[in-house]
Amino acid sequence: MKKAGTNNPVIMLDEIDKLGHDFRGDPASALLEVLDPEQNNAFSDHYLEVSFDLSRVMFIATANYMDPIPPALKDRLEILELPGYTRQEKLAIAKRFLVPKQIGEHGMADAGVNLSFSEAALLELIDSYTREAGVRNLEREVSAVIRGIAVQVVEGSVKGDLEIDEHRVRDHLGPQKYMPEMSERTAEPGVATGLAWTPVGGEIMFVECSRMPGKGGLMLTGQLGDVMKESAQAALSYIKSHLPELGLDPEVIKDHDLHVHVPAGAIPKDGPSAGVAMIAALSSLLSRRCVRPDVAMTGEITLRGLVLPVGGIKEKMLAAHRAGIKRIVLPERNEKDVVDVPEEIRDEMDIVFVRTVQNVIEAVFADASPAPNP
């Protein structure tokens, strides 16, 4: 900066959520002064003991998670949330950039091979071999397929024009790494489909309920966090206090224990947004009515029966669309967040906004008739 004669660079602080502190010091404390425009014009470096004006420097920081960033440091940042790519965006990026780049780096043209990927092959890579918010692993899988073709070129078994289809993708990469989420979907009472947010995009999850003779207890399994356990307790309390309004016989809970399970059991889960799915699954079990197999839902519930807004709506809707969901139930106060979802996805889904638990019950059940007792 001294040689350039000006001090207005852009400084990139990558992975700021990975800051650690121990006996050697706390980098976050130094950044409090560096990133504060009110006091960084006289920043003093404790190594050089020289004051320096940082007020004209633009700092850009990146992070995967917001929680590990200290609150005082977070207060000095203007936070911009960038959602992950949609399925169609990944497809376009692969077609225009990733595939041409990897074909060039592997020397396919020099070997006299005109290599291309079909759209079905790229979608197979996106859906069955990667699960991420970006495209880094997608590029790795494209590269792995091309390396397999390069071996065949050297052996002389591949020449001229060649289009990679989904069958060749499976031949080179082996069995699918990620199976379609809705393969576990079943149309039976006590099962509801919820929506979850993860750092690599949205996911669908199932909430399963079962009833057995007992003393009115509630069992929760599936590595649920404290907030999620409280959501299940709140859902059951609401149902118990509104049995007639929900059309349920008080005898259905008496002398029975309830078990709520959220697969996959090895993955920790937490957050309040599964409350709507839990109350739908419990209502389904107790009324012997099936939740529509093509509906997914998200939202926090209260003991008064209100549905509160949650985050990650775009990612959750993209996950629902990817899984073949036709109807999605969202809190009424999340209507403003649907604007961020691509129009082609909104047009293909029936979006139902709910304000109360009663609205949820009306939106998710396939019909009003109970299923026969097993």
C-alpha positions as CSV (number, residue, x, y, z in Angstrom):
1,M,0.0,0.0,0.0
2,K,2.9,2.3,0.7
3,K,4.3,1.7,-2.8
4,A,0.9,2.2,-4.5
5,G,0.5,5.5,-2.8
6,T,-3.1,4.8,-1.7
7,N,-4.7,2.6,0.9
8,N,-8.1,1.6,-0.5
9,P,-7.7,-2.1,-1.3
10,V,-10.3,-4.8,-0.9
11,I,-9.3,-7.3,1.7
12,M,-11.0,-10.7,1.7
13,L,-11.4,-12.5,5.1
14,D,-12.4,-16.1,4.1
15,E,-14.1,-18.4,6.6
16,I,-14.5,-15.9,9.4
17,D,-16.6,-18.3,11.3
18,K,-13.6,-20.5,11.8
19,L,-11.8,-18.0,14.1
20,G,-10.3,-19.7,17.2
21,H,-9.1,-18.3,20.4
22,D,-6.7,-19.8,22.9
23,F,-3.7,-18.7,25.2
24,R,-2.0,-17.2,22.1
25,G,-4.7,-14.6,21.6
26,D,-8.1,-13.9,20.1
27,P,-8.2,-12.8,16.5
28,A,-11.9,-11.8,16.8
29,S,-10.9,-9.1,19.4
30,A,-8.4,-7.5,16.9
31,L,-11.1,-7.5,14.2
32,L,-13.5,-5.6,16.4
33,E,-11.3,-2.5,15.8
34,V,-10.3,-3.3,12.3
35,L,-13.9,-3.7,11.0
36,D,-15.4,-0.7,12.9
37,P,-15.4,2.3,10.5
38,E,-15.7,4.7,13.5
39,Q,-12.4,3.8,15.0
40,N,-10.2,2.0,12.3
41,N,-8.9,5.4,11.0
42,A,-6.3,5.2,13.8
43,F,-5.7,1.4,14.0
44,S,-2.6,0.5,16.0
45,D,-0.8,-2.7,15.1
46,H,0.6,-4.2,18.3
47,Y,3.4,-5.9,16.4
48,L,4.7,-2.8,14.6
49,E,3.4,-0.3,17.1
50,V,2.5,2.0,14.2
51,S,-0.9,3.7,13.7
52,F,-2.5,3.2,10.3
53,D,-5.6,4.5,8.6
54,L,-7.9,1.6,7.6
55,S,-11.0,3.7,7.0
56,R,-10.7,3.5,3.2
57,V,-10.1,-0.3,3.1
58,M,-13.1,-2.5,2.1
59,F,-13.2,-5.7,4.1
60,I,-15.3,-8.6,2.7
61,A,-15.7,-11.7,5.0
62,T,-17.3,-15.0,4.2
63,A,-18.8,-17.6,6.5
64,N,-20.8,-20.9,6.3
65,Y,-22.5,-20.5,9.6
66,M,-23.5,-17.3,11.5
67,D,-23.7,-18.9,15.0
68,P,-19.9,-19.1,15.7
69,I,-19.3,-15.4,14.9
70,P,-19.1,-13.4,18.2
71,P,-22.1,-11.1,18.6
72,A,-19.9,-8.0,19.0
73,L,-18.1,-8.8,15.7
74,K,-21.4,-9.6,13.9
75,D,-22.7,-6.2,15.0
76,R,-19.9,-4.5,12.9
77,L,-20.8,-6.4,9.7
78,E,-23.4,-5.8,7.1
79,I,-24.7,-9.3,6.5
80,L,-25.7,-10.5,3.0
81,E,-27.2,-14.0,2.8
82,L,-26.5,-15.9,-0.4
83,P,-28.7,-19.0,-0.9
84,G,-27.4,-22.1,-2.8
85,Y,-27.9,-22.7,-6.4
86,T,-31.1,-24.2,-7.7
87,R,-31.1,-27.4,-9.7
88,Q,-31.5,-25.6,-13.0
89,E,-28.8,-23.1,-12.1
90,K,-26.4,-26.0,-11.4
91,L,-27.3,-27.5,-14.8
92,A,-26.6,-24.2,-16.6
93,I,-23.3,-23.7,-14.8
94,A,-22.2,-27.3,-15.7
95,K,-23.1,-26.9,-19.3
96,R,-21.5,-23.5,-19.9
97,F,-18.4,-23.7,-17.6
98,L,-17.6,-26.9,-15.7
99,V,-17.9,-29.4,-18.6
100,P,-15.9,-27.4,-21.2
101,K,-13.2,-26.6,-18.6
102,Q,-12.7,-30.2,-17.6
103,I,-12.8,-31.5,-21.2
104,G,-10.1,-29.0,-22.0
105,E,-7.9,-29.8,-19.0
106,H,-8.1,-33.5,-19.8
107,G,-7.0,-33.0,-23.4
108,M,-9.9,-34.7,-25.0
109,A,-9.8,-32.5,-28.1
110,D,-6.1,-33.2,-28.6
111,A,-6.8,-36.9,-28.4
112,G,-9.3,-36.6,-31.3
113,V,-12.4,-37.2,-29.1
114,N,-15.4,-34.9,-29.3
115,L,-16.8,-35.4,-25.8
116,S,-20.1,-34.0,-24.6
117,F,-22.6,-34.6,-21.7
118,S,-26.3,-35.1,-22.1
119,E,-28.7,-33.1,-20.0
120,A,-29.9,-36.3,-18.3
121,A,-26.3,-37.2,-17.4
122,L,-25.7,-33.8,-15.7
123,L,-29.0,-34.1,-13.8
124,E,-28.0,-37.6,-12.7
125,L,-24.7,-36.1,-11.3
126,I,-26.6,-33.2,-9.6
127,D,-29.3,-35.4,-8.0
128,S,-27.6,-38.7,-7.3
129,Y,-23.9,-38.0,-6.8
130,T,-23.7,-34.6,-5.2
131,R,-25.5,-32.8,-2.4
132,E,-24.2,-29.3,-1.9
133,A,-25.1,-25.6,-2.1
134,G,-22.4,-24.8,-4.7
135,V,-20.9,-26.8,-7.6
136,R,-17.5,-27.8,-6.2
137,N,-18.3,-31.5,-5.8
138,L,-20.2,-31.4,-9.1
139,E,-17.0,-30.4,-10.9
140,R,-15.1,-33.2,-9.2
141,E,-17.6,-35.8,-10.3
142,V,-17.6,-34.4,-13.9
143,S,-13.8,-34.7,-13.8
144,A,-14.0,-38.3,-12.5
145,V,-16.2,-39.3,-15.4
146,I,-13.9,-37.7,-17.9
147,R,-10.9,-39.4,-16.4
148,G,-12.6,-42.7,-16.9
149,I,-13.2,-41.8,-20.5
150,A,-9.5,-40.8,-20.8
151,V,-8.5,-44.3,-19.8
152,Q,-10.7,-45.8,-22.5
153,V,-9.2,-43.4,-25.0
154,V,-5.7,-44.5,-24.1
155,E,-6.8,-48.1,-24.4
156,G,-8.2,-47.4,-27.9
157,S,-11.8,-48.4,-27.0
158,V,-13.2,-44.8,-27.5
159,K,-12.7,-42.7,-30.6
160,G,-14.5,-39.8,-32.4
161,D,-17.8,-38.4,-31.1
162,L,-19.0,-39.5,-27.7
163,E,-22.0,-38.3,-25.6
164,I,-22.0,-39.2,-21.9
165,D,-25.5,-40.4,-20.8
166,E,-26.7,-41.3,-17.3
167,H,-25.8,-45.0,-17.9
168,R,-22.1,-44.1,-18.6
169,V,-22.2,-41.9,-15.5
170,R,-23.2,-44.9,-13.3
171,D,-20.6,-47.1,-15.0
172,H,-17.8,-44.7,-14.1
173,L,-19.0,-43.5,-10.7
174,G,-20.6,-46.6,-9.3
175,P,-23.9,-46.8,-7.3
176,Q,-25.8,-43.7,-6.5
177,K,-24.5,-41.8,-3.4
178,Y,-27.8,-40.1,-2.6
179,M,-31.2,-41.8,-3.1
180,P,-34.4,-39.8,-3.8
181,E,-35.8,-38.5,-0.5
182,M,-39.4,-39.5,-1.3
183,S,-38.5,-43.1,-1.8
184,E,-39.5,-43.6,1.8
185,R,-42.8,-41.9,1.5
186,T,-45.8,-44.0,2.6
187,A,-49.5,-43.2,2.7
188,E,-50.4,-44.4,6.1
189,P,-51.6,-42.6,9.3
190,G,-48.9,-41.2,11.5
191,V,-46.4,-40.1,8.9
192,A,-45.9,-36.4,7.7
193,T,-43.3,-34.8,5.5
194,G,-41.5,-31.8,7.0
195,L,-38.9,-29.5,5.5
196,A,-35.5,-28.7,7.0
197,W,-32.7,-26.2,6.3
198,T,-29.0,-27.4,6.1
199,P,-25.8,-25.5,5.2
200,V,-25.8,-27.4,1.8
201,G,-29.4,-26.6,1.0
202,G,-32.9,-27.7,2.0
203,E,-33.9,-31.3,2.8
204,I,-37.2,-33.1,3.4
205,M,-37.6,-35.2,6.5
206,F,-40.2,-37.5,7.7
207,V,-41.9,-37.4,11.1
208,E,-43.3,-40.8,12.2
209,C,-45.6,-41.4,15.1
210,S,-46.8,-44.6,16.7
211,R,-49.2,-45.5,19.6
212,M,-48.9,-48.3,22.1
213,P,-50.5,-49.3,25.4
214,G,-49.1,-47.2,28.3
215,K,-49.6,-44.4,30.7
216,G,-49.9,-41.4,28.5
217,G,-46.1,-40.8,28.0
218,L,-44.2,-39.3,25.1
219,M,-41.1,-40.9,23.7
220,L,-38.8,-38.9,21.2
221,T,-36.1,-40.5,19.1
222,G,-33.9,-39.5,16.1
223,Q,-31.2,-37.4,17.8
224,L,-33.5,-34.5,18.3
225,G,-32.2,-31.3,19.9
226,D,-33.8,-29.5,22.8
227,V,-35.8,-27.1,20.6
228,M,-37.2,-29.9,18.5
229,K,-38.2,-31.9,21.6
230,E,-40.0,-28.9,22.9
231,S,-41.9,-28.6,19.6
232,A,-43.1,-32.2,19.9
233,Q,-44.2,-31.5,23.5
234,A,-46.0,-28.3,22.4
235,A,-47.7,-30.2,19.6
236,L,-49.0,-32.9,21.9
237,S,-50.2,-30.4,24.5
238,Y,-52.1,-28.5,21.9
239,I,-53.8,-31.7,20.6
240,K,-54.7,-32.8,24.2
241,S,-56.3,-29.4,24.9
242,H,-58.2,-29.3,21.6
243,L,-59.4,-32.8,21.1
244,P,-63.0,-32.0,20.3
245,E,-62.0,-29.2,17.9
246,L,-59.8,-31.5,16.0
247,G,-62.5,-34.1,15.8
248,L,-60.7,-36.6,18.1
249,D,-62.1,-38.9,20.8
250,P,-60.5,-38.2,24.2
251,E,-60.2,-41.9,24.6
252,V,-57.5,-42.2,21.8
253,I,-54.8,-40.8,24.2
254,K,-56.0,-42.3,27.4
255,D,-53.9,-45.4,28.5
256,H,-51.6,-45.1,25.5
257,D,-48.0,-43.9,25.0
258,L,-46.9,-42.0,21.9
259,H,-43.6,-42.4,20.1
260,V,-42.3,-39.7,17.8
261,H,-39.3,-40.7,15.6
262,V,-37.5,-38.6,12.9
263,P,-35.3,-40.6,10.6
264,A,-32.3,-40.6,9.9
265,G,-31.5,-41.4,13.5
266,A,-27.7,-40.9,13.2
267,I,-28.0,-37.3,12.1
268,P,-28.6,-34.6,14.8
269,K,-31.6,-32.4,14.2
270,D,-32.8,-29.3,15.9
271,G,-34.9,-26.2,15.4
272,P,-38.5,-25.1,15.8
273,S,-39.6,-25.5,12.1
274,A,-40.7,-29.1,12.5
275,G,-43.6,-28.2,14.8
276,V,-46.2,-28.1,12.0
277,A,-45.1,-31.5,10.7
278,M,-45.2,-33.0,14.2
279,I,-48.7,-31.8,14.9
280,A,-49.8,-33.1,11.5
281,A,-48.3,-36.5,12.1
282,L,-49.8,-36.8,15.6
283,S,-53.2,-35.7,14.3
284,S,-52.9,-38.2,11.5
285,L,-52.1,-41.0,13.9
286,L,-54.9,-40.3,16.4
287,S,-57.6,-39.7,13.8
288,R,-56.4,-42.6,11.5
289,R,-56.4,-40.2,8.6
290,C,-53.5,-40.2,6.1
291,V,-51.5,-37.0,5.3
292,R,-51.4,-36.3,1.6
293,P,-48.3,-38.0,0.2
294,D,-47.5,-35.1,-2.0
295,V,-47.6,-32.4,0.7
296,A,-44.7,-31.0,2.8
297,M,-44.8,-28.4,5.5
298,T,-42.7,-26.2,7.7
299,G,-43.5,-23.8,10.5
300,E,-43.3,-23.2,14.3
301,I,-46.3,-23.7,16.4
302,T,-47.5,-22.2,19.7
303,L,-49.7,-23.5,22.5
304,R,-52.4,-21.1,21.3
305,G,-52.4,-22.9,17.9
306,L,-50.7,-20.2,15.9
307,V,-48.1,-20.9,13.2
308,L,-45.0,-18.7,13.4
309,P,-42.6,-17.9,10.5
310,V,-39.3,-19.8,10.1
311,G,-36.2,-19.3,8.0
312,G,-34.7,-20.9,4.9
313,I,-37.9,-20.8,2.8
314,K,-36.2,-20.7,-0.6
315,E,-34.0,-23.7,0.2
316,K,-36.9,-25.7,1.6
317,M,-39.1,-25.0,-1.4
318,L,-36.3,-26.1,-3.7
319,A,-35.9,-29.3,-1.8
320,A,-39.7,-29.9,-1.9
321,H,-39.7,-29.3,-5.7
322,R,-36.7,-31.6,-6.2
323,A,-38.5,-34.4,-4.3
324,G,-41.7,-34.2,-6.3
325,I,-43.9,-32.4,-3.8
326,K,-47.0,-30.8,-5.3
327,R,-48.3,-28.8,-2.3
328,I,-46.3,-27.0,0.3
329,V,-47.7,-25.5,3.5
330,L,-46.0,-22.4,4.8
331,P,-46.6,-19.9,7.6
332,E,-48.7,-16.9,6.5
333,R,-45.9,-14.5,7.7
334,N,-43.4,-16.2,5.3
335,E,-45.4,-15.1,2.2
336,K,-42.8,-12.3,1.7
337,D,-40.0,-14.9,1.4
338,V,-41.6,-16.8,-1.5
339,V,-40.7,-13.9,-3.8
340,D,-37.0,-15.2,-3.8
341,V,-38.1,-18.6,-5.2
342,P,-37.7,-18.9,-9.0
343,E,-41.0,-18.4,-10.8
344,E,-41.0,-21.7,-12.6
345,I,-40.9,-23.5,-9.3
346,R,-43.7,-21.4,-7.8
347,D,-45.9,-22.1,-10.8
348,E,-45.5,-25.9,-10.4
349,M,-46.4,-26.0,-6.7
350,D,-49.6,-25.3,-4.8
351,I,-48.5,-23.0,-2.0
352,V,-50.8,-22.9,1.0
353,F,-50.2,-20.2,3.6
354,V,-51.6,-21.0,7.1
355,R,-52.0,-18.9,10.2
356,T,-53.4,-21.5,12.7
357,V,-53.1,-25.2,13.4
358,Q,-56.6,-25.7,12.2
359,N,-55.6,-24.3,8.8
360,V,-52.8,-26.8,8.7
361,I,-55.2,-29.7,9.4
362,E,-57.5,-28.6,6.6
363,A,-54.5,-28.3,4.2
364,V,-52.6,-31.5,4.7
365,F,-55.1,-34.3,5.0
366,A,-56.0,-36.3,1.9
367,D,-59.7,-36.7,3.0
368,A,-61.9,-36.5,6.0
369,S,-62.6,-40.2,6.4
370,P,-60.5,-42.1,8.9
371,A,-58.5,-45.1,7.8
372,P,-59.5,-48.5,9.1
373,N,-57.8,-49.7,12.3
374,P,-55.0,-52.2,11.6
